[in-house]
Amino acid sequence: MIVKTKKYKLETKTYIGLGMKNILREQWWVFLIAAAIMAMYFVLPSIWWIIGAVIALILYILFWLIQFTGVTQMEQNKILFDKLSYEISSQQVLIKVNPRQGMPLAWNMIKKATIEGEAINLFVSKAQIIHLPFRIFNTDNERRFVETILKRKGLIKDKEAAVQAK
């Protein structure tokens, strides 16, 4: 079965939000490093430990925010933010610009997938995200079929799908 979606344009604000959320989830340990630096206050009392850790954390978050904002401005990434439709099968995801032009994306190229709120997110890399809102699927069965493919490919866990179904 091939699931054909409606055309959808990924907004830059949505992309930046998804990217930042993904980075903060993947690199949660950075906050532990900041906390360890702040804890140095108890070893050698100085407010500069706390100030330095907070500044470093802000700069780290700002770095990633600039990275994701920069991706939206680069010419070679403009295709990510065009109106695209998708053909999803158990072999691949076909990203279509128009009925004759498209790019196949094999499932093994997708690192992980999440189901959040009203959308399925496919992460190809830290900077490449395919956002599939539920409204672009023609029927609820098509959406469930895509979720089943993601489970079979090991990209999402059953717990995640169960939480989304509630």
VMD Tcl script that builds the backbone (N, CA, C; Angstrom):
set m [mol new atoms 498]
animate dup $m
set s [atomselect $m all]
$s set {name element resname resid chain x y z} {
  {N N MET 1 A 0.841 -1.182 0.000}
  {CA C MET 1 A 0.000 0.000 0.000}
  {C C MET 1 A 0.885 1.245 0.000}
  {N N ILE 2 A 0.492 2.223 -0.773}
  {CA C ILE 2 A 1.206 3.498 -0.843}
  {C C ILE 2 A 0.278 4.589 -0.320}
  {N N VAL 3 A 0.768 5.336 0.644}
  {CA C VAL 3 A 0.015 6.444 1.218}
  {C C VAL 3 A 0.448 7.720 0.499}
  {N N LYS 4 A -0.507 8.384 -0.131}
  {CA C LYS 4 A -0.232 9.652 -0.814}
  {C C LYS 4 A -0.841 10.770 0.020}
  {N N THR 5 A 0.003 11.733 0.392}
  {CA C THR 5 A -0.465 12.824 1.242}
  {C C THR 5 A -0.826 14.050 0.413}
  {N N LYS 6 A -1.497 14.973 1.073}
  {CA C LYS 6 A -1.768 16.269 0.467}
  {C C LYS 6 A -0.476 17.085 0.509}
  {N N LYS 7 A -0.420 18.151 -0.282}
  {CA C LYS 7 A 0.760 19.020 -0.262}
  {C C LYS 7 A 0.812 19.764 1.068}
  {N N TYR 8 A 2.041 19.934 1.552}
  {CA C TYR 8 A 2.237 20.601 2.835}
  {C C TYR 8 A 3.518 21.421 2.792}
  {N N LYS 9 A 3.457 22.611 3.375}
  {CA C LYS 9 A 4.627 23.488 3.457}
  {C C LYS 9 A 5.053 23.587 4.920}
  {N N LEU 10 A 6.292 23.201 5.199}
  {CA C LEU 10 A 6.833 23.288 6.548}
  {C C LEU 10 A 7.221 24.741 6.829}
  {N N GLU 11 A 6.617 25.299 7.857}
  {CA C GLU 11 A 6.922 26.682 8.237}
  {C C GLU 11 A 8.268 26.729 8.959}
  {N N THR 12 A 9.009 27.802 8.754}
  {CA C THR 12 A 10.333 27.909 9.364}
  {C C THR 12 A 10.248 27.929 10.889}
  {N N LYS 13 A 9.211 28.554 11.438}
  {CA C LYS 13 A 9.042 28.612 12.889}
  {C C LYS 13 A 8.827 27.202 13.461}
  {N N THR 14 A 8.043 26.395 12.781}
  {CA C THR 14 A 7.809 25.012 13.204}
  {C C THR 14 A 9.101 24.218 13.143}
  {N N TYR 15 A 9.863 24.409 12.070}
  {CA C TYR 15 A 11.128 23.699 11.894}
  {C C TYR 15 A 12.112 24.048 13.014}
  {N N ILE 16 A 12.251 25.331 13.325}
  {CA C ILE 16 A 13.185 25.758 14.362}
  {C C ILE 16 A 12.761 25.180 15.714}
  {N N GLY 17 A 11.460 25.205 15.995}
  {CA C GLY 17 A 10.958 24.641 17.248}
  {C C GLY 17 A 11.221 23.146 17.355}
  {N N LEU 18 A 10.967 22.407 16.263}
  {CA C LEU 18 A 11.220 20.961 16.262}
  {C C LEU 18 A 12.707 20.660 16.428}
  {N N GLY 19 A 13.535 21.417 15.728}
  {CA C GLY 19 A 14.971 21.206 15.823}
  {C C GLY 19 A 15.503 21.468 17.225}
  {N N MET 20 A 15.076 22.554 17.823}
  {CA C MET 20 A 15.530 22.890 19.180}
  {C C MET 20 A 15.048 21.856 20.198}
  {N N LYS 21 A 13.802 21.432 20.061}
  {CA C LYS 21 A 13.271 20.426 20.977}
  {C C LYS 21 A 14.054 19.118 20.859}
  {N N ASN 22 A 14.393 18.745 19.624}
  {CA C ASN 22 A 15.150 17.517 19.387}
  {C C ASN 22 A 16.555 17.622 19.980}
  {N N ILE 23 A 17.229 18.744 19.771}
  {CA C ILE 23 A 18.591 18.923 20.310}
  {C C ILE 23 A 18.576 18.894 21.830}
  {N N LEU 24 A 17.625 19.582 22.440}
  {CA C LEU 24 A 17.569 19.601 23.898}
  {C C LEU 24 A 17.249 18.218 24.465}
  {N N ARG 25 A 16.463 17.425 23.741}
  {CA C ARG 25 A 16.177 16.055 24.161}
  {C C ARG 25 A 17.401 15.163 24.018}
  {N N GLU 26 A 18.096 15.286 22.899}
  {CA C GLU 26 A 19.266 14.447 22.644}
  {C C GLU 26 A 20.449 14.828 23.510}
  {N N GLN 27 A 20.619 16.092 23.773}
  {CA C GLN 27 A 21.801 16.551 24.497}
  {C C GLN 27 A 21.432 17.126 25.858}
  {N N TRP 28 A 20.607 16.396 26.596}
  {CA C TRP 28 A 20.164 16.786 27.927}
  {C C TRP 28 A 21.329 16.868 28.911}
  {N N TRP 29 A 22.361 16.107 28.650}
  {CA C TRP 29 A 23.506 16.039 29.557}
  {C C TRP 29 A 24.244 17.373 29.659}
  {N N VAL 30 A 24.040 18.280 28.726}
  {CA C VAL 30 A 24.678 19.590 28.792}
  {C C VAL 30 A 24.213 20.332 30.046}
  {N N PHE 31 A 22.968 20.133 30.427}
  {CA C PHE 31 A 22.444 20.774 31.630}
  {C C PHE 31 A 23.121 20.222 32.876}
  {N N LEU 32 A 23.509 18.936 32.840}
  {CA C LEU 32 A 24.229 18.347 33.965}
  {C C LEU 32 A 25.624 18.971 34.104}
  {N N ILE 33 A 26.253 19.246 32.981}
  {CA C ILE 33 A 27.565 19.896 33.019}
  {C C ILE 33 A 27.431 21.293 33.628}
  {N N ALA 34 A 26.400 22.023 33.201}
  {CA C ALA 34 A 26.170 23.362 33.761}
  {C C ALA 34 A 25.907 23.272 35.265}
  {N N ALA 35 A 25.136 22.260 35.683}
  {CA C ALA 35 A 24.853 22.084 37.115}
  {C C ALA 35 A 26.134 21.742 37.881}
  {N N ALA 36 A 27.010 20.936 37.278}
  {CA C ALA 36 A 28.275 20.586 37.931}
  {C C ALA 36 A 29.154 21.819 38.092}
  {N N ILE 37 A 29.171 22.677 37.079}
  {CA C ILE 37 A 29.954 23.916 37.192}
  {C C ILE 37 A 29.363 24.810 38.275}
  {N N MET 38 A 28.032 24.878 38.334}
  {CA C MET 38 A 27.393 25.675 39.387}
  {C C MET 38 A 27.692 25.100 40.771}
  {N N ALA 39 A 27.809 23.776 40.856}
  {CA C ALA 39 A 28.081 23.120 42.145}
  {C C ALA 39 A 29.476 23.465 42.659}
  {N N MET 40 A 30.346 23.926 41.796}
  {CA C MET 40 A 31.683 24.346 42.224}
  {C C MET 40 A 31.612 25.509 43.212}
  {N N TYR 41 A 30.460 26.166 43.236}
  {CA C TYR 41 A 30.230 27.255 44.197}
  {C C TYR 41 A 30.416 26.750 45.626}
  {N N PHE 42 A 30.040 25.483 45.874}
  {CA C PHE 42 A 30.134 24.926 47.219}
  {C C PHE 42 A 31.560 24.511 47.565}
  {N N VAL 43 A 32.400 24.306 46.570}
  {CA C VAL 43 A 33.798 23.955 46.804}
  {C C VAL 43 A 34.636 25.212 46.998}
  {N N LEU 44 A 34.462 26.135 46.089}
  {CA C LEU 44 A 35.209 27.397 46.123}
  {C C LEU 44 A 34.183 28.523 45.950}
  {N N PRO 45 A 33.613 29.027 47.056}
  {CA C PRO 45 A 32.518 29.990 46.961}
  {C C PRO 45 A 32.856 31.245 46.153}
  {N N SER 46 A 32.161 31.356 45.041}
  {CA C SER 46 A 32.254 32.544 44.206}
  {C C SER 46 A 31.029 32.539 43.295}
  {N N ILE 47 A 30.372 33.655 43.202}
  {CA C ILE 47 A 29.177 33.763 42.364}
  {C C ILE 47 A 29.511 33.558 40.890}
  {N N TRP 48 A 30.785 33.700 40.521}
  {CA C TRP 48 A 31.196 33.571 39.129}
  {C C TRP 48 A 31.012 32.157 38.588}
  {N N TRP 49 A 31.025 31.152 39.448}
  {CA C TRP 49 A 30.739 29.780 38.983}
  {C C TRP 49 A 29.326 29.716 38.401}
  {N N ILE 50 A 28.405 30.305 39.114}
  {CA C ILE 50 A 27.001 30.269 38.676}
  {C C ILE 50 A 26.818 31.151 37.450}
  {N N ILE 51 A 27.376 32.345 37.480}
  {CA C ILE 51 A 27.255 33.255 36.341}
  {C C ILE 51 A 27.878 32.635 35.092}
  {N N GLY 52 A 29.064 32.057 35.249}
  {CA C GLY 52 A 29.754 31.424 34.117}
  {C C GLY 52 A 28.965 30.263 33.534}
  {N N ALA 53 A 28.401 29.424 34.398}
  {CA C ALA 53 A 27.613 28.276 33.922}
  {C C ALA 53 A 26.359 28.741 33.191}
  {N N VAL 54 A 25.682 29.747 33.711}
  {CA C VAL 54 A 24.468 30.269 33.068}
  {C C VAL 54 A 24.810 30.893 31.718}
  {N N ILE 55 A 25.892 31.649 31.657}
  {CA C ILE 55 A 26.301 32.255 30.382}
  {C C ILE 55 A 26.653 31.175 29.367}
  {N N ALA 56 A 27.404 30.162 29.804}
  {CA C ALA 56 A 27.778 29.066 28.896}
  {C C ALA 56 A 26.539 28.341 28.379}
  {N N LEU 57 A 25.571 28.093 29.249}
  {CA C LEU 57 A 24.346 27.415 28.842}
  {C C LEU 57 A 23.546 28.264 27.857}
  {N N ILE 58 A 23.451 29.547 28.112}
  {CA C ILE 58 A 22.742 30.449 27.197}
  {C C ILE 58 A 23.439 30.486 25.841}
  {N N LEU 59 A 24.775 30.554 25.846}
  {CA C LEU 59 A 25.515 30.561 24.587}
  {C C LEU 59 A 25.338 29.254 23.814}
  {N N TYR 60 A 25.293 28.142 24.521}
  {CA C TYR 60 A 25.084 26.838 23.887}
  {C C TYR 60 A 23.714 26.793 23.192}
  {N N ILE 61 A 22.682 27.201 23.900}
  {CA C ILE 61 A 21.330 27.204 23.333}
  {C C ILE 61 A 21.253 28.196 22.174}
  {N N LEU 62 A 21.871 29.340 22.329}
  {CA C LEU 62 A 21.901 30.346 21.267}
  {C C LEU 62 A 22.630 29.819 20.033}
  {N N PHE 63 A 23.711 29.063 20.224}
  {CA C PHE 63 A 24.437 28.458 19.111}
  {C C PHE 63 A 23.513 27.590 18.273}
  {N N TRP 64 A 22.762 26.697 18.923}
  {CA C TRP 64 A 21.867 25.806 18.188}
  {C C TRP 64 A 20.712 26.574 17.556}
  {N N LEU 65 A 20.219 27.586 18.224}
  {CA C LEU 65 A 19.146 28.408 17.659}
  {C C LEU 65 A 19.626 29.096 16.380}
  {N N ILE 66 A 20.846 29.605 16.394}
  {CA C ILE 66 A 21.417 30.237 15.201}
  {C C ILE 66 A 21.609 29.204 14.090}
  {N N GLN 67 A 22.027 27.990 14.452}
  {CA C GLN 67 A 22.223 26.933 13.457}
  {C C GLN 67 A 20.908 26.627 12.736}
  {N N PHE 68 A 19.838 26.424 13.500}
  {CA C PHE 68 A 18.556 26.077 12.884}
  {C C PHE 68 A 17.958 27.251 12.113}
  {N N THR 69 A 18.169 28.462 12.600}
  {CA C THR 69 A 17.700 29.631 11.857}
  {C C THR 69 A 18.488 29.775 10.565}
  {N N GLY 70 A 19.781 29.493 10.615}
  {CA C GLY 70 A 20.622 29.564 9.427}
  {C C GLY 70 A 20.214 28.565 8.359}
  {N N VAL 71 A 19.790 27.377 8.772}
  {CA C VAL 71 A 19.335 26.369 7.807}
  {C C VAL 71 A 18.156 26.895 7.003}
  {N N THR 72 A 17.293 27.651 7.634}
  {CA C THR 72 A 16.119 28.180 6.921}
  {C C THR 72 A 16.498 29.235 5.895}
  {N N GLN 73 A 17.668 29.851 6.066}
  {CA C GLN 73 A 18.100 30.917 5.164}
  {C C GLN 73 A 18.978 30.435 4.008}
  {N N MET 74 A 19.539 29.230 4.135}
  {CA C MET 74 A 20.464 28.730 3.119}
  {C C MET 74 A 19.727 28.324 1.846}
  {N N GLU 75 A 20.312 28.651 0.709}
  {CA C GLU 75 A 19.686 28.387 -0.585}
  {C C GLU 75 A 19.496 26.892 -0.838}
  {N N GLN 76 A 20.491 26.067 -0.474}
  {CA C GLN 76 A 20.379 24.631 -0.759}
  {C C GLN 76 A 19.333 23.935 0.110}
  {N N ASN 77 A 18.875 24.581 1.169}
  {CA C ASN 77 A 17.853 23.981 2.028}
  {C C ASN 77 A 16.457 24.546 1.775}
  {N N LYS 78 A 16.314 25.420 0.795}
  {CA C LYS 78 A 15.008 26.017 0.494}
  {C C LYS 78 A 13.969 24.949 0.143}
  {N N ILE 79 A 14.418 23.830 -0.423}
  {CA C ILE 79 A 13.488 22.764 -0.814}
  {C C ILE 79 A 12.747 22.200 0.402}
  {N N LEU 80 A 13.367 22.230 1.576}
  {CA C LEU 80 A 12.714 21.741 2.792}
  {C C LEU 80 A 11.465 22.547 3.134}
  {N N PHE 81 A 11.432 23.795 2.681}
  {CA C PHE 81 A 10.350 24.699 3.060}
  {C C PHE 81 A 9.406 25.029 1.903}
  {N N ASP 82 A 9.469 24.231 0.823}
  {CA C ASP 82 A 8.529 24.354 -0.288}
  {C C ASP 82 A 7.312 23.487 -0.003}
  {N N LYS 83 A 6.263 23.686 -0.808}
  {CA C LYS 83 A 5.089 22.822 -0.695}
  {C C LYS 83 A 5.440 21.467 -1.291}
  {N N LEU 84 A 5.399 20.435 -0.454}
  {CA C LEU 84 A 5.766 19.089 -0.876}
  {C C LEU 84 A 4.636 18.122 -0.555}
  {N N SER 85 A 4.551 17.065 -1.351}
  {CA C SER 85 A 3.662 15.967 -1.014}
  {C C SER 85 A 4.544 14.737 -0.815}
  {N N TYR 86 A 3.997 13.732 -0.168}
  {CA C TYR 86 A 4.780 12.551 0.164}
  {C C TYR 86 A 4.028 11.302 -0.277}
  {N N GLU 87 A 4.780 10.314 -0.760}
  {CA C GLU 87 A 4.250 8.981 -1.022}
  {C C GLU 87 A 5.015 8.041 -0.120}
  {N N ILE 88 A 4.308 7.461 0.832}
  {CA C ILE 88 A 4.949 6.631 1.847}
  {C C ILE 88 A 4.550 5.177 1.629}
  {N N SER 89 A 5.558 4.323 1.512}
  {CA C SER 89 A 5.322 2.885 1.399}
  {C C SER 89 A 6.249 2.185 2.385}
  {N N SER 90 A 6.181 0.873 2.444}
  {CA C SER 90 A 7.042 0.149 3.365}
  {C C SER 90 A 8.496 0.110 2.889}
  {N N GLN 91 A 8.760 0.487 1.627}
  {CA C GLN 91 A 10.130 0.511 1.114}
  {C C GLN 91 A 10.804 1.863 1.289}
  {N N GLN 92 A 10.049 2.959 1.143}
  {CA C GLN 92 A 10.662 4.279 1.134}
  {C C GLN 92 A 9.625 5.376 1.360}
  {N N VAL 93 A 10.156 6.575 1.542}
  {CA C VAL 93 A 9.339 7.791 1.561}
  {C C VAL 93 A 9.749 8.569 0.318}
  {N N LEU 94 A 8.797 8.840 -0.542}
  {CA C LEU 94 A 9.072 9.590 -1.759}
  {C C LEU 94 A 8.603 11.026 -1.531}
  {N N ILE 95 A 9.559 11.948 -1.553}
  {CA C ILE 95 A 9.258 13.365 -1.347}
  {C C ILE 95 A 9.066 13.985 -2.720}
  {N N LYS 96 A 7.855 14.484 -2.995}
  {CA C LYS 96 A 7.528 14.974 -4.332}
  {C C LYS 96 A 7.341 16.484 -4.356}
  {N N VAL 97 A 8.070 17.125 -5.252}
  {CA C VAL 97 A 7.930 18.555 -5.471}
  {C C VAL 97 A 6.733 18.805 -6.375}
  {N N ASN 98 A 6.602 17.985 -7.414}
  {CA C ASN 98 A 5.459 18.022 -8.319}
  {C C ASN 98 A 5.229 16.579 -8.790}
  {N N PRO 99 A 4.198 16.324 -9.576}
  {CA C PRO 99 A 3.914 14.934 -9.972}
  {C C PRO 99 A 5.058 14.211 -10.700}
  {N N ARG 100 A 5.968 14.954 -11.324}
  {CA C ARG 100 A 7.057 14.312 -12.067}
  {C C ARG 100 A 8.398 14.328 -11.340}
  {N N GLN 101 A 8.583 15.218 -10.389}
  {CA C GLN 101 A 9.858 15.344 -9.693}
  {C C GLN 101 A 9.716 14.933 -8.237}
  {N N GLY 102 A 10.634 14.066 -7.818}
  {CA C GLY 102 A 10.626 13.644 -6.431}
  {C C GLY 102 A 11.958 13.047 -6.034}
  {N N MET 103 A 12.129 12.864 -4.726}
  {CA C MET 103 A 13.352 12.283 -4.216}
  {C C MET 103 A 13.000 11.137 -3.275}
  {N N PRO 104 A 13.505 9.928 -3.564}
  {CA C PRO 104 A 13.230 8.817 -2.656}
  {C C PRO 104 A 14.126 8.890 -1.422}
  {N N LEU 105 A 13.562 8.521 -0.295}
  {CA C LEU 105 A 14.293 8.492 0.966}
  {C C LEU 105 A 14.062 7.116 1.584}
  {N N ALA 106 A 15.111 6.290 1.597}
  {CA C ALA 106 A 14.984 4.939 2.156}
  {C C ALA 106 A 14.787 5.019 3.667}
  {N N TRP 107 A 14.098 4.045 4.216}
  {CA C TRP 107 A 13.816 4.034 5.644}
  {C C TRP 107 A 15.085 3.950 6.472}
  {N N ASN 108 A 16.133 3.321 5.937}
  {CA C ASN 108 A 17.364 3.193 6.719}
  {C C ASN 108 A 18.103 4.532 6.865}
  {N N MET 109 A 17.719 5.543 6.115}
  {CA C MET 109 A 18.318 6.875 6.237}
  {C C MET 109 A 17.686 7.677 7.377}
  {N N ILE 110 A 16.536 7.239 7.850}
  {CA C ILE 110 A 15.831 7.943 8.922}
  {C C ILE 110 A 16.350 7.428 10.260}
  {N N LYS 111 A 16.864 8.339 11.079}
  {CA C LYS 111 A 17.472 7.977 12.359}
  {C C LYS 111 A 16.431 7.631 13.424}
  {N N LYS 112 A 15.366 8.452 13.486}
  {CA C LYS 112 A 14.309 8.193 14.464}
  {C C LYS 112 A 13.038 8.899 14.030}
  {N N ALA 113 A 11.957 8.535 14.674}
  {CA C ALA 113 A 10.657 9.156 14.399}
  {C C ALA 113 A 9.949 9.387 15.724}
  {N N THR 114 A 9.139 10.416 15.762}
  {CA C THR 114 A 8.329 10.684 16.944}
  {C C THR 114 A 6.911 11.034 16.505}
  {N N ILE 115 A 5.984 10.741 17.400}
  {CA C ILE 115 A 4.594 11.156 17.193}
  {C C ILE 115 A 4.283 12.110 18.332}
  {N N GLU 116 A 4.124 13.383 17.987}
  {CA C GLU 116 A 3.891 14.409 18.994}
  {C C GLU 116 A 2.678 15.233 18.606}
  {N N GLY 117 A 1.758 15.343 19.535}
  {CA C GLY 117 A 0.580 16.157 19.272}
  {C C GLY 117 A -0.182 15.638 18.071}
  {N N GLU 118 A -0.242 16.423 17.039}
  {CA C GLU 118 A -0.984 16.083 15.828}
  {C C GLU 118 A -0.063 15.900 14.629}
  {N N ALA 119 A 1.128 15.325 14.847}
  {CA C ALA 119 A 2.069 15.180 13.739}
  {C C ALA 119 A 3.025 14.020 13.963}
  {N N ILE 120 A 3.545 13.529 12.854}
  {CA C ILE 120 A 4.613 12.532 12.859}
  {C C ILE 120 A 5.864 13.257 12.388}
  {N N ASN 121 A 6.954 13.122 13.140}
  {CA C ASN 121 A 8.217 13.758 12.784}
  {C C ASN 121 A 9.246 12.686 12.463}
  {N N LEU 122 A 9.874 12.797 11.297}
  {CA C LEU 122 A 10.929 11.876 10.888}
  {C C LEU 122 A 12.242 12.653 10.899}
  {N N PHE 123 A 13.226 12.169 11.644}
  {CA C PHE 123 A 14.507 12.849 11.766}
  {C C PHE 123 A 15.547 12.120 10.922}
  {N N VAL 124 A 15.981 12.776 9.840}
  {CA C VAL 124 A 17.011 12.226 8.967}
  {C C VAL 124 A 18.376 12.544 9.562}
  {N N SER 125 A 18.533 13.735 10.099}
  {CA C SER 125 A 19.739 14.165 10.803}
  {C C SER 125 A 19.306 15.241 11.788}
  {N N LYS 126 A 20.276 15.862 12.450}
  {CA C LYS 126 A 19.923 16.927 13.391}
  {C C LYS 126 A 19.250 18.086 12.684}
  {N N ALA 127 A 19.630 18.313 11.417}
  {CA C ALA 127 A 19.116 19.472 10.690}
  {C C ALA 127 A 18.029 19.135 9.677}
  {N N GLN 128 A 17.829 17.871 9.351}
  {CA C GLN 128 A 16.811 17.490 8.363}
  {C C GLN 128 A 15.665 16.788 9.064}
  {N N ILE 129 A 14.522 17.432 9.023}
  {CA C ILE 129 A 13.330 16.930 9.698}
  {C C ILE 129 A 12.184 16.918 8.702}
  {N N ILE 130 A 11.457 15.796 8.666}
  {CA C ILE 130 A 10.245 15.709 7.859}
  {C C ILE 130 A 9.080 15.743 8.843}
  {N N HIS 131 A 8.280 16.777 8.744}
  {CA C HIS 131 A 7.147 17.004 9.646}
  {C C HIS 131 A 5.871 16.654 8.878}
  {N N LEU 132 A 5.150 15.649 9.359}
  {CA C LEU 132 A 3.921 15.201 8.690}
  {C C LEU 132 A 2.725 15.401 9.616}
  {N N PRO 133 A 2.046 16.543 9.527}
  {CA C PRO 133 A 0.848 16.747 10.357}
  {C C PRO 133 A -0.240 15.742 9.959}
  {N N PHE 134 A -1.058 15.351 10.908}
  {CA C PHE 134 A -2.108 14.365 10.623}
  {C C PHE 134 A -3.077 14.858 9.558}
  {N N ARG 135 A -3.249 16.175 9.434}
  {CA C ARG 135 A -4.232 16.713 8.486}
  {C C ARG 135 A -3.839 16.479 7.027}
  {N N ILE 136 A -2.571 16.168 6.736}
  {CA C ILE 136 A -2.181 15.943 5.336}
  {C C ILE 136 A -2.504 14.530 4.871}
  {N N PHE 137 A -2.842 13.638 5.803}
  {CA C PHE 137 A -3.256 12.288 5.410}
  {C C PHE 137 A -4.711 12.330 4.998}
  {N N ASN 138 A -5.055 11.574 3.956}
  {CA C ASN 138 A -6.418 11.591 3.441}
  {C C ASN 138 A -7.406 10.897 4.372}
  {N N THR 139 A -6.972 9.817 5.024}
  {CA C THR 139 A -7.849 9.103 5.964}
  {C C THR 139 A -7.068 8.765 7.229}
  {N N ASP 140 A -7.811 8.414 8.267}
  {CA C ASP 140 A -7.196 8.001 9.523}
  {C C ASP 140 A -6.465 6.665 9.356}
  {N N ASN 141 A -6.969 5.819 8.458}
  {CA C ASN 141 A -6.318 4.524 8.211}
  {C C ASN 141 A -4.931 4.705 7.606}
  {N N GLU 142 A -4.759 5.700 6.746}
  {CA C GLU 142 A -3.445 5.964 6.159}
  {C C GLU 142 A -2.453 6.373 7.236}
  {N N ARG 143 A -2.888 7.209 8.150}
  {CA C ARG 143 A -2.024 7.647 9.246}
  {C C ARG 143 A -1.621 6.463 10.113}
  {N N ARG 144 A -2.576 5.600 10.438}
  {CA C ARG 144 A -2.275 4.411 11.242}
  {C C ARG 144 A -1.344 3.455 10.498}
  {N N PHE 145 A -1.486 3.372 9.172}
  {CA C PHE 145 A -0.600 2.533 8.371}
  {C C PHE 145 A 0.843 3.046 8.452}
  {N N VAL 146 A 1.013 4.361 8.373}
  {CA C VAL 146 A 2.349 4.952 8.484}
  {C C VAL 146 A 2.925 4.676 9.875}
  {N N GLU 147 A 2.104 4.799 10.914}
  {CA C GLU 147 A 2.558 4.497 12.271}
  {C C GLU 147 A 2.983 3.036 12.389}
  {N N THR 148 A 2.247 2.135 11.742}
  {CA C THR 148 A 2.599 0.712 11.752}
  {C C THR 148 A 3.942 0.484 11.061}
  {N N ILE 149 A 4.164 1.152 9.947}
  {CA C ILE 149 A 5.458 1.037 9.257}
  {C C ILE 149 A 6.576 1.507 10.176}
  {N N LEU 150 A 6.369 2.620 10.861}
  {CA C LEU 150 A 7.386 3.156 11.760}
  {C C LEU 150 A 7.691 2.189 12.900}
  {N N LYS 151 A 6.658 1.528 13.423}
  {CA C LYS 151 A 6.871 0.531 14.480}
  {C C LYS 151 A 7.660 -0.657 13.949}
  {N N ARG 152 A 7.289 -1.143 12.773}
  {CA C ARG 152 A 7.982 -2.297 12.191}
  {C C ARG 152 A 9.437 -1.991 11.878}
  {N N LYS 153 A 9.715 -0.766 11.478}
  {CA C LYS 153 A 11.093 -0.370 11.171}
  {C C LYS 153 A 11.882 -0.063 12.440}
  {N N GLY 154 A 11.210 -0.065 13.584}
  {CA C GLY 154 A 11.879 0.202 14.855}
  {C C GLY 154 A 12.183 1.670 15.099}
  {N N LEU 155 A 11.486 2.552 14.411}
  {CA C LEU 155 A 11.734 3.982 14.563}
  {C C LEU 155 A 10.947 4.594 15.716}
  {N N ILE 156 A 9.821 3.977 16.083}
  {CA C ILE 156 A 9.078 4.398 17.274}
  {C C ILE 156 A 8.764 3.160 18.095}
  {N N LYS 157 A 8.488 3.383 19.370}
  {CA C LYS 157 A 8.147 2.286 20.269}
  {C C LYS 157 A 6.633 2.263 20.461}
  {N N ASP 158 A 6.122 1.119 20.869}
  {CA C ASP 158 A 4.678 0.979 21.080}
  {C C ASP 158 A 4.175 1.915 22.173}
  {N N LYS 159 A 4.996 2.166 23.208}
  {CA C LYS 159 A 4.589 3.064 24.287}
  {C C LYS 159 A 4.278 4.457 23.753}
  {N N GLU 160 A 5.137 4.922 22.866}
  {CA C GLU 160 A 4.957 6.263 22.291}
  {C C GLU 160 A 3.661 6.353 21.516}
  {N N ALA 161 A 3.344 5.324 20.748}
  {CA C ALA 161 A 2.109 5.306 19.971}
  {C C ALA 161 A 0.903 5.209 20.889}
  {N N ALA 162 A 1.025 4.464 21.990}
  {CA C ALA 162 A -0.072 4.316 22.931}
  {C C ALA 162 A -0.370 5.639 23.625}
  {N N VAL 163 A 0.660 6.384 23.983}
  {CA C VAL 163 A 0.476 7.690 24.609}
  {C C VAL 163 A -0.210 8.640 23.632}
  {N N GLN 164 A 0.175 8.573 22.358}
  {CA C GLN 164 A -0.418 9.449 21.347}
  {C C GLN 164 A -1.880 9.111 21.114}
  {N N ALA 165 A -2.251 7.842 21.196}
  {CA C ALA 165 A -3.616 7.420 20.923}
  {C C ALA 165 A -4.604 7.927 21.967}
  {N N LYS 166 A -4.124 8.238 23.183}
  {CA C LYS 166 A -5.011 8.693 24.265}
  {C C LYS 166 A -5.563 10.044 24.036}
}
mol reanalyze $m
mol bondsrecalc $m
mol representation Tube
mol addrep $m
